[in-house]
């Protein structure tokens, strides 16, 4: 039998302990047996197995969870960004979009997208994630399909606004779901694989648009209309089956044995970074945790880094086909030439994520990513467009890679540093919600009247990248100082004295504010 480790000094708690309004339910719903977890007051629990068995269990989870979320995010990102492909496939011409009207259409998505992410994650804590994600997919697929039959810019604005509502809940729900299964230095590799679907979406979107554009004239519809219609039917179809494929939590995972469920639940509950105390993923949503998330200063600071990503990324993805087309390429070839850029970005995201997990650091990789993006932006500003088309195209690569790489680091950094799970659910949604308002700015910095150089677009991207680097430095110093303060407290007062002062239940509810919680750097 594989060697096991029994958790020391795990205190007993009332089996009927409540969070919010509902008692914690850690029963094994597939077998009817109660799970032996620290959340249920058990003291002799398995938190470590042999390395081979631990890896085997994590692989089982990986196979069931990561590919499904990756596929869904690929579809989601294609649907939100394919307007850039539709633009050069006839959208602007057929709907008579002039001046900033195209930018306004892109912007409408982010207005609604930002407002509905926090409410969506609150709903997520009240119902099964698989059901809620399926509902969201069906709604955004229907909206995307109907976008293919709009007749004027007002219809396009309305459709983009509704698409933002429907898609708003997916990314915060998916990233939060991953934190329920993996430790802090395991989650980013999985999240990176999931997020590379966004990088791949640029490649797939260009490839799909290249093929679909040739349907121009079928049933009297333009190529851009077929892009919206066909790419909208995909999430509708997936929504009908995804609620059966996507696992909700370790407690209810039918593909895990009772022993495997207990292992996953307990190892997460006892991971605070200090070796003392514990956190919980079994809490129910309540107003106290919602307010705590809104009052968390590290989320405020992380918005600047998130804006560095969203302002640059969404402006870039919506404009890069046009930038390439203006270098002298045909519309179809411009679509194809976006593919290598996004493939390169995908590779860099994976390298950064795995490297970050290995050295157990987040902030240095955020700084490095934005520094790479800054080099790309400087190159674009310095090159005399449309002269030197090869060099212009080449400098699009560091822009894409530098913008995509920090994103997953930012989400993981904040997710690692929020506890308990209710605060993490609301906090991650709040980060992504306010952060995505940067998409509004990003949608309006690449001005048609400034082509082909786009000084406002590339200049803004450079400025916000530098601001993001500076904020990463500030947040790192803040976390270091707090970790040192807590370390000294434990050394000087001792664990028992701290437990006696606060009580086990209060320490659990304190989450990331507990003296035993160590912030990830």
FIMIDO-766179 format. One record per residue: x, y, z of N, C-alpha, C in turn; residue in three letters. Coordinates in steps of 0.001 Angstrom, whole numbers, plus 500000, padded with zeros to 6 digits. Layout:
BEGIN
XYZXYZXYZALA...
***
This chain:
BEGIN
500851498802500000500000500000500000500882501242500000UNK500534502277499225501357503476499180501451504141500537UNK502579504766500777502758505461502050501801506625502144UNK501281506867503352500364507989503565500872508837504708UNK500362510068504740500733510990505822499471511404506530UNK499474511335507845498315511717508627498480513162509081UNK497445513974508864497532515392509202497662515575510706UNK498687516292511152498858516523512588498065517731513055UNK497609517664514304497019518831514977495868519461514213UNK495041518641513557493848519163512909492726519167513927UNK492181520320514232491209520453515306489835519960514875UNK489033519538515845487686519061515574486732520241515478UNK485758520090514600484739521126514421483367520468514457UNK482364521260514782480997520770514824480579520275513451UNK480037519067513367479626518507512081478540519339511427UNK477836520154512213476739520938511647477130522417511516UNK478422522658511479478919524019511304478334524648510047UNK477882525892510130477246526538508993478079527701508484UNK478047527869507165478607529043506507477477529639505704UNK477161530907505934476001531458505250474756530903505899UNK473965530167505114472696529661505620472561528150505494UNK473530527489504877473404526054504636474546525305505300UNK474274524113505881475356523341506485476291522799505429UNK477560522651505815478544522093504907478180520645504597UNK478211520281503313477894518920502899479122518299502254UNK479777517412502994480938516715502466480654515234502307UNK479430514890502038479103513483501829479510513054500441UNK479830511791500307480143511219498997478828510863498336UNK478354511743497456477018511571496906476910510393495962UNK478020509904495484477977508761494578477811507453495318UNK478213507385496597478136506140497345477297506249498600UNK476924507478498976476144507656500196476992507665501453UNK478317507536501342479202507529502497479660508947502825UNK479900509162504125480431510451504535481930510477504280UNK482405511578503702483823511727503433484554512144504705UNK485704511555504942486522511885506106487395513087505772UNK486887514273506065487605515509505738487739516378506976UNK488701517283506934488887518197508059487702519133508203UNK487005519399507134485817520251507210484695519584507996UNK484740518253508120483727517529508886484216517196510291UNK485401517692510651485885517488512005486793516290512190UNK487138515583511118488041514445511235489470514933511478UNK490203514211512323491582514575512615492586513667511923UNK492250512399511753493156511463511082492764511380509610UNK493302512262508814492938512329507398494173512218506529UNK493996511687505343495096511533504397495258512830503608UNK496445513423503707496709514636502939497853514445501947UNK498584513343502077499651513038501135499638511550500816UNK499889511223499572500051509840499128501447509709498531UNK501779508525498078503056508371497391503043509256496152UNK504196509756495713504232510624494532503552510002493316UNK503724508693493146503126508021491984501601508056492055UNK501059507750493237499597507740493350499032509145493276UNK499729510106493871499265511484493788499204511975492361UNK500249511672491588500253512075490174499164511369489388UNK498902510118489736497850509358489034496484509995489248UNK496204510407490482494913511029490784494789512376490066UNK495862513161490083495824514453489402495654514286487899UNK496244513228487343496050512979485901494591512652485593UNK493936511908486494492512511608486296491694512902486246UNK492034513820487146491321515095487166491650515913485922UNK492929515931485561493353516674484368492563516252483138UNK492428514950482951491766514417481756490298514811481715UNK489657514846482872488231515152482906487922516643482902UNK488847517466483390488536518873483600489190519809482590UNK490511519701482418491255520683481634490876520697480154UNK490783519533479472490412519585478047489030520178477806UNK488103519889478712486745520418478539486743521935478658UNK487390522461479713487444523913479885488217524585478752UNK489260523929478273490046524494477171489204524621475912UNK488435523590475607487562523628474432486540524756474558UNK485947524883475737484919525902475923485498527310475808UNK486706527501476346487308528830476261487746529156474841UNK488175528147474127488504528340472716487288528871471965UNK486152528232472191484910528639471529484507530044471971UNK484613530304473292484203531611473819485044532735473238UNK486355532538473193487230533611472729487086533834471228UNK486831532763470478486565532927469048485331533789468845UNK484290533515469626483034534232469443483125535700469833UNK483965536015470820484054537424471220484993538227470320UNK485947537540469665486962538268468896486802538136467385UNK485828537322466925485710537126465479485186538354464743UNK484804539384465481484367540612464821485521541235464035UNK486759541010464490487919541509463743488044540835462392UNK487761539524462342487775538799461080486594539189460200UNK485436539383460845484243539762460083484398541139459453UNK485158542000460130485335543364459623485941543361458228UNK487010542584458040487664542593456729487025541590455767UNK485948540908456254485195540001455379483924540666454872UNK483786541990455096482643542714454531481706543335455533UNK481930543142456833481030543685457850480932545203457754UNK482066545885457748482053547357457732481378547900456488UNK481619547251455345481042547722454083479531547522454057UNK479073546325454431477642546015454340476806546812455337UNK477381547103456512476627547852457521476974549339457508UNK477794549753456535478168551155456379478782551746457661UNK479715551012458244480373551488459461481464552480459086UNK481414553651459681482410554686459395482959555228460712UNK484101555885460628484683556517461809484888555533462943UNK484315555874464103484468555052465305483329554049465489UNK482494553858464481481336552976464651481750551522464862UNK482798551075464172483292549709464409483843549596465827UNK484612550583466258485151550576467618484038550545468660UNK482956551265468383481813551266469297481205549880469406UNK481099549185468276480550547826468291481412546899469142UNK482726547019469014483633546209469836483469546584471308UNK483321547859471589483210548352472957481969547842473662UNK480849547738472965479587547355473594479693546023474324UNK480520545136473829480712543835474476481261544014475886UNK482241544889476035482929545022477318482115545794478342UNK481193546642477892480336547364478820479514546384479648UNK478815545472478972477987544494479692478829543393480311UNK479922543025479649480791541948480136481333542273481525UNK481732543508481731482309543891483009481305543926484144UNK480077544299483874479090544471484933478518543156485465UNK478531542099484703477803540897485080478684539750485587UNK479994539941485685480863538845486116480719538531487603UNK480661539539488442480509539287489875479164538637490186UNK478024539164489691476758538453489926476779537015489426UNK477463536789488315477524535437487768478239534477488708UNK479358534906489309480074534017490213479350533821491541UNK478506534770491921477652534565493096476632533464492792UNK476049533512491605475137532444491178475876531116491126UNK477131531151490678477938529932490577478069529236491927UNK478175530013493020478286529420494351476953528900494874UNK475871529217494168474547528796494608473995527613493815UNK474632527266492693474157526146491883475350525391491315UNK475101524283490632476183523483490081476885524242488956UNK478222524323489015478953525028487952478657524486486558UNK478523523179486426478278522588485108476972523085484512UNK475951523205485338474650523686484854474739525166484460UNK475378525954485301475446527387485033476267527669483774UNK477383526985483613478212527176482427477464526743481166UNK476690525667481239475898525222480089474863526280479695UNK474231526891480692473246527946480423473911529136479736UNK475080529523480240475806530650479650476171530356478193UNK476647529139477931477045528774476565475871528827475599UNK474751528291476023473574528302475153473181529733474807UNK473211530611475810472807532002475586473761532726474641UNK475077532576474854475978533321473974475994532727472570UNK475737531423472431475665530829471104474476531354470311UNK473347531490470983472146532022470321472375533463469881UNK472970534267470777473242535667470445474189535768469253UNK475255534962469265476229535003468183475585534614466852UNK474745533597466868474078533167465638473184534272465088UNK472431534922465965471537535993465540472302537221465064UNK473547537375465517474359538491465063474597538423463555UNK474496537222463007474709537041461577473591537571460707UNK472494538005461321471384538507460504471055539966460812UNK471961540651461528471714542069461803471784542857460489UNK471021543935460425470902544707459185471522546098459265UNK471860546539460470472411547882460619473314547928461849UNK473947549080462043474899549172463149474204549117464505UNK472960549610464585472247549548465857472009548092466278UNK471662547253465302471481545832465591472783545180466036UNK473892545592465408475195545058465783475553545485467203UNK475288546750467549475566547224468906474788546397469939UNK473492546194469672472640545451470607473117544009470765UNK473503543397469647473959542005469697475262541890470484UNK476186542828470281477447542789471018477218543014472516UNK476291543867472861475969544102474271475427542828474915UNK474507542164474221473924540915474745474959539798474812UNK475884539780473863476949538777473886477808538958475134UNK478078540195475516478852540461476719478168539937477967UNK476840540103478054476091539572479196476223538056479265UNK476029537403478128476014535945478094477385535335478377UNK478446535973477881479794535422478058480443535828479377UNK479878536811480063480562537406481216480897536404482307UNK480055535406482504480254534498483625481206533357483370UNK481556533087482111482301531858481846483725531878482380UNK484521532886482038485933532861482430486116532893483943UNK485444533785484691485612533730486149485126532415486749UNK484081531824486167483600530535486669484620529435486417UNK485202529424485236486161528379484877487436528483485701UNK487963529692485881489193529847486654488962529527488124UNK487819529937488666487506529592490051487358528079490213UNK486730527436489251486538525989489313487877525266489410UNK488870525731488694490184525100488742490809525204490136UNK490543526297490850491126526458492178490523525508493198UNK489408524876492884488786523909493795489422522532493705UNK490322522340492734490885521018492479492389520944492692UNK493095522059492577494556522024492573495144522965493615UNK496335522580494131497074523435495033497593524675494301UNK498079525636495099498451526938494531499565526841493492UNK500496525878493642501564525751492657501337524580491698UNK500083524159491601499662523177490599498674523792489615UNK497949524808490070496813525301489297497236526065488047UNK498379526768488103498700527635486977499034526859485717UNK499691525700485854499981524901484669498684524497483979UNK497701524102484778496407523706484195495688524919483625UNK495756526028484345495093527234483853495756527740482580UNK497055527529482463497768527969481263497339527153480052UNK497209525839480233496737524993479134495336525432478720UNK494515525724479725493161526209479476493196527560478753UNK494079528451479223494121529792478654494753529834477267UNK495647528893476961496243528908475628495178528737474550UNK494011528264474964492905528220474020492598529609473487UNK492845530649474327492641532018473866493649532371472783UNK494902531942472984495915532181471957495580531408470696UNK495189530162470880494823529343469725493595529893469018UNK492718530559469779491501531075469158491832532056468049UNK492909532842468242493309533756467193493697533017465930UNK494430531888466103494812531082464948493597530408464327UNK492768529775465162491591529087464643490601530070464027UNK490457531224464675489517532211464159489923532668462761UNK491235532924462585491707533323461266491532532219460241UNK491814530967460643491684529837459735490221529589459366UNK489354529625460388487930529418460127487363530536459254UNK487757531773459596487257532901458812487706532801457358UNK488927532327457140489439532161455781488563531193454993UNK488153530093455639487310529112454954485868529580454806UNK485319530122455919483909530522455904483670531703454969UNK484664532572454834484525533749453982484193533360452547UNK484603532153452152484322531698450799482856531288450598UNK482053531332451671480618531061451544479850532319451140UNK480582533381450867479980534635450419478949534393449332UNK477713534900449551476662534802448548475719533627448724UNK476095532620449508475208531469449730473977531938450503UNK472789531623449953471503532043450530471421533565450703UNK472168534283449886472106535734449919472808536371451099UNK473622535603451806474320536127452987475781536404452659UNK476338537427453343477743537750453143478651536817453921UNK479923536844453585480875535992454276480932536283455766UNK480855537554456153480893537916457570479680537378458309UNK478530537297457635477335536761458285477490535269458570UNK478073534543457625478296533113457832479313532868458947UNK480283533781459108481236533651460217480489533664461551UNK479592534631461718478834534730462966477891533540463151UNK477180533177462111476170532118462230476798530768462561UNK477794530360461794478381529032462002479164528956463310UNK479887530029463649480647530010464889479748530185466111UNK478505530608465904477550530697466999476822529393467268UNK476669528569466243475979527291466424476806526304467244UNK478117526469467252478988525539467989478702525560469494UNK478712526719470182478406526704471618476987526255471931UNK476035526496471024474673526005471246474682524481471324UNK475381523855470396475460522391470389476196521872471616UNK477303522521471983478083522069473140477303522207474444UNK476477523229474549475736523466475792474784522321476126UNK474373521581475118473410520491475329474045519265475970UNK475381519181475917476056518003476480477054518341477577UNK477474519603477661478583519942478549478225519770480011UNK476978519922480374476593519794481777476754518372482285UNK476850517427481357477101516037481731478597515722481802UNK479421516485481112480846516193481016481689516924482051UNK481248518091482483482058518949483335481848518608484804UNK482903518179485534482755517884486966482629519156487785UNK481807519113488827481524520308489626482508520524490771UNK482850519457491502483721519586492668484259518217493037UNK485333518160493834485840516845494257484804516038495032UNK483954516725495820482961516018496631481983515215495784UNK481651515687494598480617515050493775481171514372492535UNK482505514241492434483128513680491231482918512166491168UNK482120511706490241481817510279490123483004509469489625UNK483986510119489008485132509397488461486237509184489501UNK486056509724490728487014509530491804486461508574492852UNK487342507791493460486941506944494574486813507792495832UNK486230507212496875486081507933498147487442508369498675UNK488425507494498635489771507806499116490390508948498309UNK490177508938496995490735509976496137490078511333496403UNK488781511318496668488086512568496996488627513159498292UNK488794512312499284489301512786500566490704513371500424UNK491528512714499634492886513196499386492867514606498779UNK492061514812497744492000516112497068491457517187497995UNK490384516888498724489745517881499592490675518290500729UNK491292517318501379492088517605502573493408518288502245UNK494041517913501159495321518539500816495136520031500486UNK493979520380499934493699521787499661493343522534500940UNK492586521873501831492160522533503064493329522861503981UNK494401522070503905495538522254504800496696522999504150UNK496455523580502991497518524324502311497360525818502568UNK498148526346503482498134527772503783499459528434503434UNK500475527625503135501786528167502808502727528236503995UNK502179528156505228503009528266506426503205526928507131UNK502393525940506763502434524668507472501555524654508703UNK500841525750508967499958525851510131498560526248509651UNK497551525922510455496193526345510153495620525661508936UNK494487526165508471493868525606507280492928526625506653UNK492486526321505444491492527113504733490360526173504332UNK489309526726503739488191525868503358487649526227501983UNK487247525186501250486512525357500001485054524950500172UNK484672524612501418483327524101501673482375525180502160UNK482824526415502231481970527486502733480920527878501703UNK479812528395502210478742528898501351478844530414501233UNK478350530935500128478443532370499883477655533151500933UNK478203534261501410477483535130502327477958536562502128UNK477223537505502690477518538921502466478862539323503034UNK479256538686504122480534539021504743481690538785503772UNK481651537665503049482719537345502115482650538230500865UNK481435538584500453481282539481499311481901540842499623UNK481586541354500812482136542649501232483654542562501376UNK484146541437501935485597541269502115486330541316500780UNK485729540743499745486356540768498422486418542194497875UNK485346542956498055485322544332497553486291545239498322UNK486629544865499557487518545679500380488976545249500273UNK489270544219499469490627543689499384491517544620498543UNK492508545283499150493322546252498404494184545615497315UNK494563544358497474495404543725496456494648543520495156UNK493349543391495231492544543319494011492553544662493302UNK492475545732494066492526547069493460493826547257492692UNK494930546877493311496204547023492629496315546144491406UNK495746544942491498495825544004490376495041544498489169UNK494075545389489388493331545944488245494265546638487266UNK495273547333487778496202548039486892496923547038485992UNK497371545930486574498034544895485773497057544278484784UNK495831544053485237494817543470484356494500544416483204UNK494425545710483501494191546684482435495347546683481448UNK496562546491481958497700546388481052497505545283480038UNK496885544215480481496616543105479567495431543383478660UNK494291543762479240493069543871478434493106545034477452UNK493662546164477869493734547299476944494553546916475717UNK495703546298475976496550545901474854495997544746474060UNK495535543704474755495113542479474078493893542692473202UNK492844543307473752491616543434472981491751544437471847UNK492533545473472068492807546373470951493606545674469872UNK494565544860470294495429544147469362494656543109468557UNK493872542242469241493168541170468532492117541714467565UNK491514542851467925490489543420467045491089544139465849UNK492389544448465914493001545285464875494077544577464076UNK494683543512464633495844542907463966495547542424462542UNK494359541861462227494131541507460813494195542723459890UNK493669543855460393493694545078459590495119545601459444UNK495911545541460518497304545987460457498065545202459402UNK497852543889459388498542543034458413498039543312456999UNK496745543496456852496170543780455534496760545064454963UNK496984546060455817497502547343455353498984547288454984UNK499620546148455261501005545966454832501076545547453367UNK499898545366452751499852545026451337499332543637451032UNK498845542927452057498336541576451849496834541613451569UNK496341540579450894494908540467450657494205540132451967UNK492890540301451973492109539993453173492309538549453608UNK492235537626452665492376536204452987493762535895453545UNK494796536448452919496157536195453401496412536855454750UNK495780538004454998495916538656456297495337537776457397UNK494209537106457080493618536176458051494617535071458386UNK495255534509457370496185533397457576497440533834458318UNK497902535051458059499137535515458672498985535839460160UNK497754535884460657497579536051462105497898534754462852UNK497844533621462180497989532325462845499352532158463517UNK500484532386462821501781532204463495501960533093464727UNK501378534269464708501498535187465844500881534568467090UNK499673534017466945498983533452468099499590532115468532UNK500119531353467618500791530103467977502039530408468815UNK502803531417468413503974531826469177503567532287470581UNK502493533058470676502012533521471976501623532341472857UNK500982531322472266500576530136473011501787529424473616UNK502835529276472831504048528600473305504667529372474466UNK504701530681474360505288531501475415504457531448476699UNK503137531404476573502276531285477754502601530010478524UNK502751528907477820503050527622478457504433527646479112UNK505423528208478432506769528286479005506745529098480303UNK506095530251480266506027531098481451505314530384482603UNK504206529716482301503405529079483346504163527947484030UNK504780527061483247505496525932483829506731526409484590UNK507401527405484083508577527965484751508166528618486072UNK507056529342486049506552530000487246506207528988488333UNK505577527882487954505230526840488921506492526221489521UNK507512526030488692508737525388489156509449526225490206UNK509520527535489993510222528400490940509275528992491985UNK507971528698491870506941529135492819506946530654493008UNK506915531346491862506860532807491834505852533238490765UNK505218534373490984504266534914490008504718536281489475UNK505003537215490384505242538602489978506415538784489005UNK507539538047489126508618538268488153508194537955486723UNK507308537006486564506866536623485222505857537624484665UNK505116538270485558504232539363485122505063540518484592UNK506106540876485335506989541962484903507677541624483590UNK508167540396483471508872539988482251507957540017481037UNK506715539553481203505778539547480086505499540942479561UNK505194541859480471504904543219480037506144543903479453UNK507328543514479919508561544077479345508719543638477891UNK508387542368477606508438541872476225507435542626475358UNK506213542820475894505199543570475148505670544990474866UNK506321545609475850506808546980475673507809547064474528UNK508669546051474407509619546020473289508870545983471957UNK507821545169471887507025545086470662506346546391470329UNK505784547064471340505114548338471105506110549405470640UNK507305549422471257508321550390470841508700550163469381UNK508838548900468997509156548575467605508089549072466649UNK506821548870466998505729549306466134505690550829466007UNK506008551524467092506020552984467050507191553527466246UNK508295552799466231509508553281465567509536552990464075UNK508842551958463653508884551541462245508042552495461397UNK508547552932460238507789553843459359506746553085458529UNK505582552815459119504515552114458402504110552908457155UNK503711552277456049503727550837455798505052550320455257UNK506107551115455397507416550641454974507901549521455875UNK508863548755455383509432547621456129508350546656456636UNK507521546132455734506413545267456161506865544031456924UNK508014543456456542508503542273457240508848542568458683UNK509491543709458928509859544089460284508611544431461107UNK507675545112460462506415545431461144505714544160461585UNK505618543203460680504985541919461005505748541210462122UNK507072541247462075507887540579463085507672541126464476UNK507501542441464603507312543039465921505900542822466474UNK505002542246465664503698541864466202503823540651467122UNK504861539851466942505051538643467750505327538969469219UNK506298539842469560506496540161470981505310540889471599UNK504563541659470801503369542303471342502385541245471825UNK502084540261470972501121539213471328501625538379472499UNK502868537907472411503408537049473467503487537794474793UNK503953539035474743504106539809475970502795540148476638UNK501723540285475866500417540582476438499720539329476961UNK499849538226476271499171537008476693499821536365477914UNK501158536391477993501862535687479076501491536167480487UNK501394537469480762501122537894482142499705537610482612UNK498777537447481692497371537373482071497108536244483058UNK497547535050482732497272533906483582498047534016484884UNK499206534672484849499975534902486066499196535808487028UNK498565536838486487497802537778487312496620537081487972UNK495857536332487192494681535635487716495087534633488788UNK496150533869488527496621532881489499497161533548490759UNK497888534630490599498468535323491751497378535775492711UNK496342536390492174495242536852493023494449535664493560UNK494188534657492722493472533475493183494208532749494294UNK495529532643494181496347532010495224496244532748496553UNK496024534049496502496092534886497703494741535289498255UNK493672534592497847492338534858498385491767533592499023UNK491250533710500234490600532603500931489624533214501944UNK488527532465502270488116531151501767487529531223500367UNK486902530139499937486506530032498532485451531058498133UNK484574531452499060483560532452498715484210533789498386UNK485178534181499199485903535417498920486681535280497615UNK487254534098497363488003533882496128487083533947494921UNK485896533364495014484951533386493893484561534808493534UNK484214535603494543483809536985494296485016537836493899UNK486145537615494588487338538413494311487886538201492920UNK487932536940492469488421536675491116487478537266490081UNK486170537159490329485200537751489405485322539265489386UNK485554539858490555485708541312490639486956541764489889UNK488046541032490069489278541336489345489043541307487839UNK488426540231487376488219540055485945487186541050485423UNK486172541332486261485111542254485853485649543657485611UNK486245544251486643486769545615486504487939545628485532UNK488757544569485578489878544487484659489458544497483209UNK488333543839482922487884543765481531487288545070481025UNK487045546023481923486643547341481428487774547961480618UNK488996547441480816490091547880479963489833547586478507UNK488979546593478248488613546289476872487895547435476195UNK487208548263477003486538549435476436487579550396475873UNK488625550648476667489703551514476179490426550857475012UNK490709549552475154491429548854474099490693548857472775UNK489380548886472836488577548882471612488578550226470901UNK489099551259471562489007552610470994490356553302470844UNK491450552568471011492758553214470888493365553047469497UNK492887552066468740493365551901467363492364552597466437UNK492669553836466107491739554693465375491966554573463870UNK490859554421463134490960554255461680491665555435461021UNK491453556640461556492054557822460938493572557866461123UNK494102557015462026495544557012462282496282555885461565UNK495570555100460789496248554011460109497184554589459040UNK498269553910458726498634552557459177499551552540460399UNK499886553691461000500871553711462096500223553469463454UNK498981553890463630498241553720464886499059554173466109UNK499524555421466144500347555860467288499595555829468619UNK498308556159468612497545556128469864497427554708470397UNK497177553761469493497013552373469907498283551782470480UNK499364551862469718500629551281470175501227552079471337UNK501022553400471337501531554225472429500823553942473750UNK499509553794473690498752553463474897499167552091475431UNK499351551139474528499792549808474933501131549853475649UNK502045550689475155503354550831475789503215551443477184UNK502431552488477309502280553164478595501663552274479656UNK500612551549479304499934550715480298500777549496480653UNK501627549034479740502540547927480058503550548353481120UNK504067549566480995505009550080481993504318550256483341UNK503062550765483330502311550930484575502079549579485255UNK501813548538484457501582547203485013502843546657485675UNK503998546905485081505271546466485674505470547126487032UNK505226548424487106505402549154488364504447548652489440UNK503197548337489069502235547848490052502609546452490539UNK503150545615489673503603544290490099504693544405491163UNK505565545375490997506628545605491987506026546030493326UNK505059546936493286504409547426494511503716546284495248UNK502950545461494525502216544370495164503155543310495723UNK504244543054495032505209542074495534505810542544496865UNK506202543793496938506770544333498171505742544256499304UNK504483544584498997503421544527500000503251543112500550UNK503234542106499671503072540711500102504282540243500908UNK505470540645500486506680540265501218506649540796502643UNK506272542049502810506240542654504133505207541972505030UNK504037541651504479503012540998505288503421539577505667UNK504038538856504752504531537513505068505562537555506188UNK506446538528506139507476538656507168506862538995508519UNK505846539851508512505176540216509763504518538989510391UNK503864538172509578503195536987510103504205535938510565UNK505304535814509850506341534859510256506888535221511632UNK507142536500511847507655536942513141506618536717514246UNK505350536915513933504294536697514920504277535245515384UNK504369534310514437504358532884514787505593532532515605UNK506754533076515213507990532785515938507957533334517366UNK507448534546517528507483535199518829506381534718519768UNK505177534477519221504052534122520079503788532624520126UNK504120531909519051503856530483519006502468530184518457UNK502348529024517811501079528652517188499958528520518201UNK500228527903519346499180527669520344498608528975520874UNK499472529951521116498996531238521629498112531949520607UNK498472531856519338497667532483518288496314531806518177UNK496308530473518254495036529734518200494154530107519390UNK494767530251520567493992530598521759493399531999521650UNK494124532919521004493648534297520874492450534405519935UNK492523533732518803491482533882517789490423532787517840UNK490837531576518146489908530449518039489972529859516649UNK489788528549516565489932527859515275488915528325514242UNK487677528541514685486648528941513725486916530341513170UNK487336531253514011487636532604513535488818532594512568UNK489836531802512875490980531693511971490550531171510609UNK489619530216510600489133529658509340488388530711508541UNK487549531487509224486774532519508540487655533680508080UNK488775533907508749489699534966508341490327534672506988UNK490467533407506630490991533043505319492386533585505089UNK492553534423504060493880534956503741494352535997504746UNK493492536437505668493900537378506717494401536650507961UNK494337535326507948494828534545509080496341534702509218UNK496859534743510460498316534812510648499052533607510061UNK498326532518509832498958531317509293499003531292507770UNK498345532244507119498275532253505654499475533015505091UNK500159532394504133501324533011503495500975533398502061UNK501231534637501696500929535107500348501947534589499336UNK501442534220498168502308533875497042502943535148496491UNK504184535069496115504893536213495541505022536076494039UNK
***
